[in-house]
Amino acid sequence: MIKKALVLISALAMLVSGSFFTASAQDAPTPAQIAAGAAETRQSVFKLLLFNLVPIAGMARGAPFDAAVAEKNGRNIAALAPMIPDLFAAVDTRDFDVETEALDVIWEDPAGFAEKAQALMEAAGTFADVAAGGDRAATLGAFRALGGGCGNCHDDFRVDND
Ligand code: HEC
């Protein structure tokens, strides 16, 4: 047991020292690399949002209703939504040539952007609460507001591609 713990600790120590103490200035990411990484990271959150929304949208289009999945995915969306403004506040990519559909207005009107994320979080929370009640019609009724929470932000803050 102790031996195993020691091996683990030394492995962790190597890991930590590898990244913290041997990284030279040469290895430090450039601002352009940081910007590209930030764009990828935020896009993965949107992919996760979509991953959670798709089964719900399927139910709205006639797939078998599963209240437990609807509730769980609604909660997942509510948990992810507050990360959106944080991710954009962390790195302003406006001056970099990154692959993105984010509009500059995100950084010009951060409060307006955060409001849209907040609205999504609230719609997703309400949706999950309704889904927990198990009523198909009521849940699908709440789906409109949830989907609207995505579209309302895209309308103002994302390149218009739909
Ligand atoms: C607060 C604003 C906001 C909300 C709310 C929002 N989005 Fe977006 N979404 C964006 C922006 C901005 C981008 C562009 C990001 C980029 O390209 O850097 C984007 C991009 C995307 C992408 C493309 C990601 C990629 O692969 O590049 C998908 C998919 C997406 N959103 C789905 C959703 C879904 C589903 C919801 C709701 C559950 C949602 N979004 C809610 C602002 C928002």
Boltz pocket constraint, residues with backbone or C-beta under 6 A from the ligand:
constraints:
  - pocket:
      binder: B
      contacts: [[A, 39], [A, 42], [A, 43], [A, 44], [A, 46], [A, 47], [A, 49], [A, 50], [A, 53], [A, 77], [A, 84], [A, 99], [A, 100], [A, 101], [A, 102], [A, 103], [A, 106], [A, 113], [A, 114], [A, 116], [A, 117], [A, 120], [A, 146], [A, 147], [A, 149], [A, 150], [A, 151], [A, 153], [A, 154], [A, 157], [A, 158]]
      max_distance: 6.0
